[in-house]
Amino acid sequence: MSTEIRVPTLGESVTEATIGQWFKKVGDSIAADEPIVELETDKVTIEVPAPAAGVLEAIAAEPGDTVDVGALLGAIGAGSGEAAVAPSSQDSNSAPEPSAENPVNVNPEPIPQTRTATDRAPAPSAQKMINEKGLDADKISGSGKSGQVLKEDVLSALAKPAAAPAEAKAPAEAKAPAAPRAPVAADDAEREERVKMTRLRQTIARRLKDAQNTAAMLTTFNEVDMKPVMDLRSQYKELFEKKHGVKLGFMGFFTKAVVHALKEIPAVNAEIDGDDLIYKQYAHIGVAVGTDKGLVVPVVRNADQMSIAEIEKEIGNLGRKARDGQLSMADMQGGTFTISNGGVYGSLMSTPILNAPQSGILGMHKIQERPVVVGGQVVVRPMMYLALSYDHRIVDGKEAVTFLVRVKESLEAPERLVLDL
């Protein structure tokens, strides 16, 4: 008795995934709940555990294939069961088991076969599954000796209808074809490497372009004197870490400053739904994190109800999970506003792109000492440029500028965060 391996539920709004890699080969022994195959969705990479112990007897979807939720990935047989790597001598030479759909042929004269690839009957295990599933053996391509249909081929055929909806909806979603690449000199072509984009990278590209095409996106800038925050960190960082078990970074201050500003300017925390505007009485702050597989945005939930210490702990936890590839779908969903810190890579200024359907994203940048005028005197201060990209369909220019000024005021006088001013 085989146990099917199917694509699990992947989370809200996620209906398909791409096969990343199989951790086992056909014929390998598997323990229950052992990771067996990796799936890449448009948000995270997940590992599918084995639903039972046994032997991997068939693989129905190969790396790079796109599969829907519930699609068949493969099958696990009993520990000593047959593995669908090649037909046994019994499978190759014996006739199929009798059934209503395939009665035993008692006529000594050969019966013409409609299957052009081979005259071999399907292997018994394959024929049994064909009968159970009501399939047409003549329409299944065989991978066995002389084209014989094996159980693995039947599993593969069963998987194809599950992937059909994804293929069917492709024309409806098709955009204008990309311009063909210009010819490349032969010498240059030999020094190029063509690599297929991962599903995550494809989704990042599509979502960013969709945000540009959909939102009336605009960016406003300001700069903030980081000396007050840096002085506060320097004074209390050791005591803070000793008490809370986490380092005092900049993200806690920025997140707290953002949630204060969102309370005053709720439009920046809203989104469009058809002809309606949805104003949210909570702040789930997405924190952009760069990983080796691309940019991901885990969410700090209810940041408006958290202290700076709690925010720092949660950001640290989400950052570790992101780098280890352990983020769940729940970690990635429901953000209402995003903070992106390009400063850690040395960026001095940028215009961040909205994380749809959100209406605002704050870009942090590199802290750089610059001469500024304070009280009529030119002094050197650690300055940071801030950029707020916003959806002008929801947020007016006055609201956007006011929001960014409130963030600046909170950072330049961090006691405002403590006093809720």
BELRA-V73841 format. One record per helix or strand of 3 or more residues. SS is the DSSP state (hx for helix, st for strand). FROM is the first residue (numbers start at 1). TO is the last residue. If there is no record, write none. Layout:
SS & FROM & TO
SS & FROM & TO
This chain:
st & 3 & 6
st & 16 & 22
st & 35 & 40
st & 45 & 49
st & 54 & 59
st & 66 & 68
st & 72 & 77
hx & 89 & 93
hx & 124 & 133
hx & 137 & 139
hx & 145 & 147
hx & 151 & 168
hx & 170 & 173
hx & 186 & 189
hx & 199 & 214
st & 217 & 225
hx & 227 & 244
hx & 251 & 264
hx & 266 & 269
st & 271 & 273
st & 276 & 278
st & 285 & 291
st & 294 & 300
hx & 303 & 305
hx & 308 & 323
hx & 329 & 332
st & 337 & 341
hx & 342 & 345
st & 360 & 364
st & 368 & 374
st & 377 & 391
hx & 397 & 412
hx & 415 & 419
